[in-house]
Amino acid sequence: MFTKQKIFSSLFLCLYSIISFLPNYLDAANDAETDPLTESVDKKPLNSARILTSKFTLSQYAVENMDYVIEYILYNIGDRTALKVTMDDRNSFPTQSFEIVKGFLHVHWEEIAPGENVTHSVVVRPRTFGIFNYTSALVTYYPTNDAKQAIISYSTAPGEGNIYRLKDYERRFASKISVWIVFLLLAMPTTVLPFIIWFQVQKKYAKFQIGQKKNR
C-alpha cells in the first residue's frame, strides 16, 4: 500500500530534478534566442554523478513487536556513473529500540549508472512504543572515476511518528470477532434458557388443550 510519505518522496525527486536542470534549460534557451539558425541545443553536461535518495515507509502504522517496512530508492540524475555507493541508516534504527527482521541498514553498490535507480527494503520490529523520530539515511559515493573524495548526501526523512502499543493497536484496529463471541456466551443464559422454558410451557399447554377437546 502506498503511503503519503512515498508520494511526497516521489514528488520531491521530480522537483529536485527539475530544479537541478533548470539552469541548463535557461542557458539553452538564451543560446537559441541569440542564434536563430540553431536547430538543436545541447544541455550543459554535469560531468559527474548525482544521487538523490528517497526514504519512506510501506507500513501504514508502526506497532510495538510488529513488522515495519521501510523502502529506499536511490536515483542517479547525473550523466556519469556513481561509484562505490554506500547507504547507512543504522543511526535511525538503533538495536536497543528496533529488531532487524529482514534486510540490512548498511548497504553497498559498486556502481549506479546514469538515469538508473536502485531499490532497497528493510523490515524492522519496534521493541518499544511512543514517539519516535525517523531521521535521514547517510549516502556516500564517488561522482567520477578520478574523484579522490566521496560526495556525502542524505535521504528524505519520514519525520516524527508514533509507535503504537500492541494492546492499543489491537483494541483500536484488530478484528472484534472474539469480543462478539464472548458477548454471545454471556448473553446465552439470559436468552436461551427463557426460550427453552417458554417452549416447554407452550408444548405442555398444547397437549392440555388437545386432551380437553378429546374429553368433550
Phi, psi and omega in degrees: 000130181280137182252172179297326180297322181292318178298316180297320181294320179296317177297323179296317180297316179297316181295319180295321179297318180296315181295323182294322183266356182300315178301324179294319179294322180293319178296320180295320179295320179295321179295322180293325180290323181284335180233091184295338183280352180287123182269331181217143181236126180278148176289150176287121185290148176280329181060028177196165175274153176215117185259128170250135184236129178247133178235126181209168182255141176264340178276141182287324181228147171262123186230140177304129177063025175232151183297140180226122189257129176242139179236142179238140174233122177251126184233128179267105180267002180276184180248012174234160180284131175279131186247148176050056181280129180230135175238129182231117179234026182292332179291335181285332185229075180297146186295336178286343180248339183224143171259130179276110183273316183208140179093182182228145178267352176235110189234149181228136172237136180294321180199154172229116185289161178300134180077000181266150174231149177236148182239141179220136181236147178225139176247120178241165180226111180299136178272336183229179178237165180128190179283134180221142181257116180271107185272179182280154173272146179269129181235130176232148180196163175258124188284339180218170180294325184262009180290133180261346181236135181283147174274137178250128178220172182229152178277172169292161182235130177299336179091198184281137180217171182249132173261116183287145169289141187302318180295318179294321179295315180295322179292329184269322189242340186290166180295144182261017182297315181298324179295318179294324178297315178297319179299316180295321178296322179287330182277342183301314181301328183269354180241314184287314182299313176300325178294319179296316179298316179298320180295318179295319179296316179299322180294315178293322180294322178295319178295321180296319179294321178296320179296321179295320180295323179292322180294332178288000000 
